[in-house]
């Protein structure tokens, strides 16, 4: 039986980098939430092999694919003899700061758990996800959460009040590793995570908008002027809040009013090829 899983993109409402740890990872505090822009993952049973396929030329169709690695991890860890063919309908921009690869991997963890009847709970899948990448644990649950540690410690949070999210990605890919390498923690700006968490708890849309912040934004802005241009354009078009997601280069706007969201989308459409106007999801679709 074929299994379908939705793999939604995430945005960072806030992202703070606290310090570099002795194991080489950075200690972070991130408030993340899912948006209604998703890859579609199709899993088809196979006798023993794992294969992965997508029509996107930016995504590897081999063992480098995070979705492949998720299936391989489950097969090896639980001694599963069966295989799976993974097809990824790629809708999330790649290397964009939207955790597309991590969300695909999380969807495969959930999907093969069902397909191979492994009976694992979400917490167990999230722990396994952390072995693949720091954002995979959050993506296993989706919804809205505070992520700490290197991003793998997840505390579920209340969804933000509904609003539009306009996403715009310039035609550059950004490697997360290179952004961290260029980060000077002393000179960087740090968002107020506590205030963001409070605003979410209170369902306070203005408070959320006032406290968006991303320590990595300054690094990416200095390297890619397109990111700053998109930010300016979105602010001028009347966004309630504007921030770069993850290590970028995607910039998002939060907007309550329909007409204003449409105006921001239209103004960016002529400027960037990848522009999306989607709803905030924010709640868990997987239990
Ligand atoms: P994050 O926000 O977690 O840093 P990202 O959105 O910046 O992630 P991805 O789209 O996940 O980045 O892609 C990062 C790299 O991972 C790409 O260069 C791509 O080649 C590789 N990759 C491996 N598997 C996938 C996948 N299933 N989808 C997208 N990219 C993948």
Boltz pocket constraint, residues with backbone or C-beta under 6 A from the ligand:
constraints:
  - pocket:
      binder: B
      contacts: [[A, 58], [A, 59], [A, 60], [A, 64], [A, 65], [A, 66], [A, 67], [A, 88], [A, 92], [A, 93], [A, 94], [A, 95], [A, 96], [A, 97], [A, 98], [A, 99], [A, 100], [A, 101], [A, 102], [A, 104], [A, 105], [A, 135], [A, 174], [A, 176], [A, 246], [A, 247], [A, 248]]
      max_distance: 6.0
